[in-house]
């Protein structure tokens, strides 16, 4: 396809960011941008540093906090069916052994509204599993993957790690090690894998009304003044004077940022296997850079189409 001058400028910005990340030691950078029916993909670096296999645009990567949006869909579908009450405490649906210390009073709504998804998602997943009577993988397939035809999204355990997944690395005791060998991603089942294409397709389906009722989508988006709803972040969209919606994901070894316009006509998902660094509590500085770049890309979408 013939790219406009504006899009060539945008493409150059993404490729420059990618080259800078690789030069800093990032194993891989994968991007998918969409404008209407037009799609542009980019991949750089290695899928697996141990084998030297190049990364591809359709390689799965750890999704981090992006999986919160998917979990929110399953929780809100339970509420739509009258099986769950959002303002009820999570403890109303769980055995005492499943409730962490200090978590007895937390409501389902409060857990979904907590932007620190790492502390709450396993508890919410357990609620979903108990009320559905099946594992989270099966719930995810029924609520999201099958309706949208997504084939790469998978739970990190109990299933094997998907073939082709991009490996991330951290530094421990002065050595660079595969993050999946450290336990830093949490217990198996704490993370999802997926491609940037499937992440974009998920948000397109969600914002297009294919997954939850309109009233549930309103709850997910949150109020105009709120930065975070029930499973969705929001950022100002200067193209429409409305909002972008999506989620960031920042976990040891990986960062993902996915943004979509309200009509999902403009989308970008950026996934980075971070330059290896010691484990830290604070968000990676790269995560903030990814967020900024994603907004620049979609803002530029006001003045270009890919074709």
Backbone torsions as a table, in degrees:
resi	resn	phi	psi	omega
1	UNK	NA	156.3	178.9
2	UNK	-93.3	117.5	-178.7
3	UNK	-85.8	143.7	175.0
4	UNK	-71.4	165.9	178.2
5	UNK	-61.2	-37.5	179.5
6	UNK	-64.2	-40.7	-179.3
7	UNK	-71.0	-36.7	176.8
8	UNK	-60.6	-37.4	176.6
9	UNK	-63.5	-43.6	179.0
10	UNK	-64.4	-46.3	178.9
11	UNK	-57.7	-41.3	179.4
12	UNK	-63.5	-36.4	179.4
13	UNK	-64.4	-43.1	179.6
14	UNK	-65.9	-43.6	-178.7
15	UNK	-67.0	-34.4	176.1
16	UNK	-64.6	-45.7	176.6
17	UNK	-57.7	-43.6	-179.2
18	UNK	-62.0	-46.2	179.9
19	UNK	-62.2	-39.9	179.7
20	UNK	-64.0	-41.2	179.8
21	UNK	-64.9	-44.0	179.7
22	UNK	-63.7	-39.8	179.0
23	UNK	-64.3	-29.0	178.7
24	UNK	-82.7	-3.6	177.0
25	UNK	106.9	5.3	177.0
26	UNK	-63.7	130.5	178.1
27	UNK	-63.0	-39.2	-174.0
28	UNK	-157.3	150.5	172.5
29	UNK	-133.7	127.6	180.0
30	UNK	-131.4	135.0	-176.1
31	UNK	-137.8	141.6	166.2
32	UNK	-134.0	125.0	176.3
33	UNK	-116.4	142.2	-179.2
34	UNK	-130.7	141.3	170.9
35	UNK	-139.3	106.3	-172.9
36	UNK	62.1	-129.3	-179.7
37	UNK	-87.0	-4.0	-177.2
38	UNK	-88.4	139.3	-176.7
39	UNK	-131.6	136.9	173.9
40	UNK	-126.8	131.7	-178.5
41	UNK	-122.5	150.8	179.6
42	UNK	-145.5	139.5	174.3
43	UNK	-144.2	140.2	177.4
44	UNK	-145.7	153.8	177.4
45	UNK	93.0	-155.6	-172.6
46	UNK	-119.8	139.2	171.5
47	UNK	-69.2	-41.0	-176.3
48	UNK	-142.7	112.3	-177.7
49	UNK	-64.9	-27.4	-178.3
50	UNK	-69.3	-33.0	-178.1
51	UNK	-102.3	-15.5	-177.1
52	UNK	75.6	15.1	-179.4
53	UNK	-71.2	126.9	179.7
54	UNK	-64.6	147.4	174.6
55	UNK	-75.5	145.1	176.5
56	UNK	-118.4	160.7	-176.6
57	UNK	-66.0	-16.8	-179.7
58	UNK	-110.0	21.6	176.3
59	UNK	-80.4	134.6	176.4
60	UNK	-69.6	151.7	176.0
61	UNK	-139.9	157.4	176.0
62	UNK	-60.6	130.5	-173.2
63	UNK	-89.6	-18.0	179.8
64	UNK	57.6	-136.1	-175.3
65	UNK	-65.6	-14.1	176.6
66	UNK	-58.5	-29.2	-179.4
67	UNK	-66.7	-16.9	177.1
68	UNK	-60.1	-38.7	179.3
69	UNK	-62.2	-38.7	178.5
70	UNK	-67.9	-41.6	178.2
71	UNK	-62.5	-39.5	179.5
72	UNK	-60.9	-36.4	177.1
73	UNK	-58.7	-47.7	-178.0
74	UNK	-65.6	-38.1	178.1
75	UNK	-66.1	-45.4	-177.0
76	UNK	-70.2	-29.6	174.7
77	UNK	-65.2	-36.4	174.7
78	UNK	-63.0	-39.7	178.0
79	UNK	-66.7	-40.2	178.3
80	UNK	-60.5	-34.9	-178.3
81	UNK	-85.1	0.5	179.1
82	UNK	75.8	13.8	-179.0
83	UNK	-85.8	-25.3	-174.7
84	UNK	-134.1	145.1	175.9
85	UNK	-111.8	122.6	-173.9
86	UNK	-61.1	-32.4	-177.7
87	UNK	-92.4	8.0	173.7
88	UNK	-83.5	150.3	175.8
89	UNK	-69.4	146.9	177.7
90	UNK	-58.5	-29.7	-179.1
91	UNK	-63.2	-18.7	178.9
92	UNK	-68.2	-18.6	-175.2
93	UNK	-113.4	-1.3	-172.7
94	UNK	-123.8	154.4	171.8
95	UNK	-72.3	152.1	-179.3
96	UNK	-53.1	-34.4	-178.2
97	UNK	-67.0	-20.7	-178.8
98	UNK	-87.6	-6.9	-174.1
99	UNK	-97.9	121.1	-179.4
100	UNK	-70.9	160.2	177.9
101	UNK	-55.1	130.7	179.4
102	UNK	80.5	2.3	-175.7
103	UNK	-100.5	2.7	-173.7
104	UNK	-64.8	-33.0	-174.9
105	UNK	-90.6	-9.9	-176.1
106	UNK	-66.8	128.5	178.1
107	UNK	-84.3	161.8	176.5
108	UNK	-59.6	-44.1	179.6
109	UNK	-61.5	-43.7	-179.8
110	UNK	-63.3	-38.4	178.2
111	UNK	-66.1	-41.8	179.5
112	UNK	-67.4	-30.8	-177.4
113	UNK	-84.1	-5.9	179.4
114	UNK	-79.0	112.9	-177.4
115	UNK	-67.3	-16.3	177.5
116	UNK	-84.7	78.0	-170.5
117	UNK	-65.0	-24.0	-178.1
118	UNK	-60.7	-27.8	-177.4
119	UNK	-84.5	-18.3	-168.9
120	UNK	-120.4	-20.7	-170.7
121	UNK	-65.0	-39.6	180.0
122	UNK	-63.9	-35.7	177.3
123	UNK	-66.2	-44.9	178.4
124	UNK	-65.3	-39.4	177.9
125	UNK	-61.7	-38.9	179.5
126	UNK	-65.1	-38.5	175.7
127	UNK	-59.7	-46.2	-179.9
128	UNK	-61.2	-44.5	-179.3
129	UNK	-63.0	-42.6	-179.5
130	UNK	-64.2	-45.6	-175.8
131	UNK	-74.1	-27.7	177.5
132	UNK	-90.3	-18.2	179.7
133	UNK	71.2	28.3	179.8
134	UNK	-155.1	171.8	-179.2
135	UNK	-72.8	161.3	-176.2
136	UNK	-64.9	-32.7	178.3
137	UNK	-58.2	-42.3	-179.8
138	UNK	-68.8	-39.9	177.9
139	UNK	-63.2	-45.4	179.9
140	UNK	-58.7	-43.4	179.9
141	UNK	-63.5	-44.6	-176.6
142	UNK	-69.8	-41.9	-173.8
143	UNK	-80.6	-29.9	-169.4
144	UNK	-133.2	-55.4	-169.1
145	UNK	-65.8	-47.7	-179.5
146	UNK	-67.4	-46.2	178.7
147	UNK	-59.1	-32.9	-177.7
148	UNK	-99.4	-4.3	-180.0
149	UNK	69.4	31.8	179.3
150	UNK	-84.9	133.8	-172.8
151	UNK	-120.1	-7.5	-176.0
152	UNK	-104.6	-14.8	-176.6
153	UNK	-73.1	129.8	-178.0
154	UNK	-146.7	150.4	177.4
155	UNK	-82.2	137.3	176.6
156	UNK	-73.6	84.6	-177.6
157	UNK	90.5	143.8	6.9
158	UNK	-79.5	-5.0	178.7
159	UNK	-69.0	155.3	175.8
160	UNK	-62.5	157.1	175.4
161	UNK	-60.6	129.5	-176.3
162	UNK	-59.5	143.9	175.3
163	UNK	-65.1	144.3	178.0
164	UNK	85.7	0.2	-179.3
165	UNK	-67.5	143.7	178.2
166	UNK	-76.1	128.6	-178.8
167	UNK	-88.3	133.0	173.9
168	UNK	-104.4	161.5	-174.1
169	UNK	-137.9	150.2	174.5
170	UNK	-133.3	168.3	177.7
171	UNK	-104.0	125.0	176.2
172	UNK	-129.6	123.1	179.3
173	UNK	53.9	38.9	176.7
174	UNK	79.9	3.0	-180.0
175	UNK	-115.2	146.3	175.6
176	UNK	-88.6	121.9	-176.5
177	UNK	-130.0	153.1	176.4
178	UNK	-65.4	125.4	-174.8
179	UNK	-61.4	-27.4	-179.6
180	UNK	-71.8	-11.9	178.4
181	UNK	-96.3	0.2	-173.1
182	UNK	-104.0	-18.0	-172.7
183	UNK	81.0	3.5	-176.5
184	UNK	-69.8	-19.7	178.1
185	UNK	-81.8	3.0	-179.1
186	UNK	90.8	-174.8	-179.6
187	UNK	-64.9	153.3	177.2
188	UNK	-60.0	133.0	-172.7
189	UNK	103.9	-8.5	-177.4
190	UNK	-82.9	-14.8	-175.8
191	UNK	-131.6	159.6	172.3
192	UNK	-115.9	149.9	169.0
193	UNK	-104.0	151.1	173.5
194	UNK	-174.9	159.7	176.9
195	UNK	-85.1	160.0	176.4
196	UNK	-62.4	-32.4	178.1
197	UNK	-65.7	-42.3	179.1
198	UNK	-71.0	-31.6	175.6
199	UNK	-64.6	-45.7	176.5
200	UNK	-60.8	-42.5	-179.6
201	UNK	-64.0	-36.5	177.4
202	UNK	-62.3	-50.6	-178.3
203	UNK	-66.3	-33.1	175.3
204	UNK	-63.0	-45.5	178.3
205	UNK	-65.1	-41.1	179.8
206	UNK	-63.2	-52.7	-178.0
207	UNK	-69.1	-22.3	177.4
208	UNK	-84.7	4.0	174.9
209	UNK	81.3	20.1	-176.7
210	UNK	-90.3	-7.7	-172.2
211	UNK	-118.8	-38.5	-178.5
212	UNK	-133.2	164.3	178.1
213	UNK	-66.6	155.0	179.1
214	UNK	-53.6	-38.6	179.9
215	UNK	-64.7	-36.0	178.2
216	UNK	-70.4	-38.1	178.7
217	UNK	-64.0	-36.9	176.5
218	UNK	-60.8	-43.3	177.8
219	UNK	-62.7	-40.3	-180.0
220	UNK	-63.4	-39.8	-178.0
221	UNK	-70.8	-32.0	-178.3
222	UNK	82.3	-179.8	-178.4
223	UNK	-77.1	168.0	-179.3
224	UNK	-61.6	-36.5	-176.0
225	UNK	-86.1	-13.8	-178.2
226	UNK	-84.0	146.0	175.6
227	UNK	-89.2	-16.5	-175.9
228	UNK	-142.5	129.8	177.1
229	UNK	-99.7	-139.1	176.8
230	UNK	-99.5	78.6	177.3
231	UNK	102.5	0.0	177.1
232	UNK	-131.4	137.9	167.2
233	UNK	-88.4	160.7	174.2
234	UNK	-137.3	147.0	176.8
235	UNK	-137.1	152.4	-178.0
236	UNK	-67.8	135.9	176.8
237	UNK	-107.2	100.6	-177.9
238	UNK	-68.3	-16.1	179.1
239	UNK	-69.6	-32.3	-173.7
240	UNK	-122.2	-4.3	-170.3
241	UNK	59.8	22.6	175.4
242	UNK	-111.9	-140.3	-177.2
243	UNK	-130.8	150.9	161.1
244	UNK	-88.2	153.0	176.7
245	UNK	-130.8	152.7	179.3
246	UNK	162.2	-150.0	-178.9
247	UNK	-162.9	151.0	172.7
248	UNK	-100.4	153.8	175.3
249	UNK	-135.2	118.4	-177.7
250	UNK	-133.4	104.9	-179.6
251	UNK	-133.1	165.9	-179.7
252	UNK	-52.6	120.5	176.8
253	UNK	92.5	-15.2	-172.0
254	UNK	-142.8	148.9	170.6
255	UNK	-139.7	135.7	178.4
256	UNK	-134.1	140.3	174.2
257	UNK	-134.6	126.0	178.5
258	UNK	-127.5	124.7	179.1
259	UNK	-127.2	141.3	175.9
260	UNK	-138.3	142.1	169.1
261	UNK	-65.3	163.4	-174.4
262	UNK	-59.3	-30.8	178.1
263	UNK	-94.0	3.1	-180.0
264	UNK	61.3	18.6	177.6
265	UNK	-74.7	-30.5	175.9
266	UNK	-116.9	126.7	-177.9
267	UNK	-143.5	150.1	168.9
268	UNK	-149.3	139.0	169.8
269	UNK	-128.7	125.9	179.3
270	UNK	-116.2	126.8	179.1
271	UNK	-125.0	130.3	-177.8
272	UNK	-129.7	130.1	164.3
273	UNK	-85.7	111.9	-169.7
274	UNK	-61.0	152.4	166.7
275	UNK	-55.9	133.2	-176.6
276	UNK	-55.8	131.2	-179.4
277	UNK	-147.8	160.9	176.6
278	UNK	-62.0	151.0	177.3
279	UNK	-62.4	138.5	-178.1
280	UNK	-144.4	153.7	178.6
281	UNK	-77.3	-36.4	-175.9
282	UNK	-72.3	149.5	176.0
283	UNK	-59.1	148.1	178.5
284	UNK	-66.7	142.6	175.4
285	UNK	-62.4	-28.8	177.8
286	UNK	-64.3	-34.2	179.6
287	UNK	-59.8	-40.7	178.7
288	UNK	-67.1	-37.4	178.9
289	UNK	-66.8	-39.1	178.0
290	UNK	-62.5	-43.6	-180.0
291	UNK	-60.7	-44.5	179.7
292	UNK	-63.3	-44.1	-179.8
293	UNK	-62.9	-41.9	-179.6
294	UNK	-60.3	-40.8	179.0
295	UNK	-67.5	-39.9	177.8
296	UNK	-60.2	-42.0	-178.8
297	UNK	-63.1	-49.1	-177.3
298	UNK	-70.0	-34.1	176.1
299	UNK	-62.3	-38.3	178.0
300	UNK	-65.7	-22.1	179.1
301	UNK	-63.7	-13.4	175.2
302	UNK	-62.2	-26.3	-170.5
303	UNK	-121.9	13.5	175.6
304	UNK	-148.4	158.9	164.8
305	UNK	-124.6	155.8	-175.3
306	UNK	-70.0	-26.8	-175.9
307	UNK	-105.4	NA	NA
